[in-house]
Amino acid sequence: MRRDCSQGEKLMHDVWILAETGHNGLKDISFELLARGRALSDTLGVKLAAVVIGRGLENAEFQRLIAHGADIVYTVSDERLEHVSCIPYSRVLEHLIRKYSPQILLAGATSTGRSILPYVAVKVHSGLTADCTELAIEEETGNLLQTRPAIGGNIMATIKTPDHRPQMATIRPRSSRPLRADPARSGEIISEKFDTSWNDARFSVEDIRVPEGELLSIEEADIVVSGGKGLKKKENVILIDRLAHLLRGEVGASREAVDRGWKSYPHQVGLSGKTISPKLYIGVGISGAVQHLAGIKTAECIVAINSDVEANLVAMADFALIGDLFEILPEMERQIEERRRSS
């Protein structure tokens, strides 16, 4: 069902997520957020809504949100919203919040969520917890419990916003998996008109350029090969680079490897780096600190290569190769290349 609203019925105290769009439609983070929001809304006994701001999305994309858990889709579409811009996007979201009064608003800890939600939080006089890894509802009060790493990832802090609404949080991408789509689900699509006063005439986007040769974010990679201090020295990181290249994957690193200067921060896997959820994760010479394990817990398949059978990553892995990584990695390369030649 679809309807356009000018005033509309006020839907109180729902859980909202801010969906994100790209050149190919909705981004994966939208569906990850729906999984988080669905658990919260079911606990509270309220509806789950997705907010879509942008231009030119097809109705089929809104139906995808409903199939993945949304009860309502609020959409504001206008050519001036084609590119994400903090001021107009924030003003749209502020308008919707004041009109419909959600009790919880979630967004991704992405460039979009990190730029828009702090601005909105100030405008609606609410709190914001950034970079959350876990969410829950406090049974006694119904408050949102927002858990995130603190003090460099060495502890986990749980934060509440008891006095102001909506309770707002950004969530790490790849920290949860989307729900399975249910095409039989039905929901409501509510279109709001763009108000020209929301536009900021001081700024305009003329062109979007994507630098060539940049590292693909390990958060988006299907295969990640990470190295740790077991590599012993920087020169040996080439072993990880070669294996990742052969597997058409990306290179990750433990915090220890990054601190030693073997890889740069964008490669760091874990709560103090990137939370990832690849189809295949290979950890080489990584013992598996708690922060690292939390950053890969939603990976579909985890392979550990380590000489220490008692290593935490070995215990967590689906498959473990116990032995000297300097013997195992060259043999893996040889077998991968041999299979490619014969196929």
Secondary structure, DSSP 8 states (H G I E B T S, - for coil): -EEE-SS-----S-EEEE--EETTEE-HHHHHHHHHHHHHHHHHT--EEEEEEES---HHHHHHHHHTT-SEEEEEE-GGGSS--HHHHHHHHHHHHHHH--SEEEEESSHHHHHHHHHHHHHTT--EEEEESEEEE-TTT--EEEEEEETTTTEEEEE---SSSSEEEEE-TTSS------TT---EEEEE---GGGS-TT---------TT----TTT-SEEEEE-GGG-SGGGGHHHHHHHHHTT-EEEE-HHHHHTTSS-GGGBBSTTSB----SEEEEES----HHHHHHHTT-SEEEEEES-TT-HHHHH-SEEEES-HHHHHHHHHHHHHHHHHH-
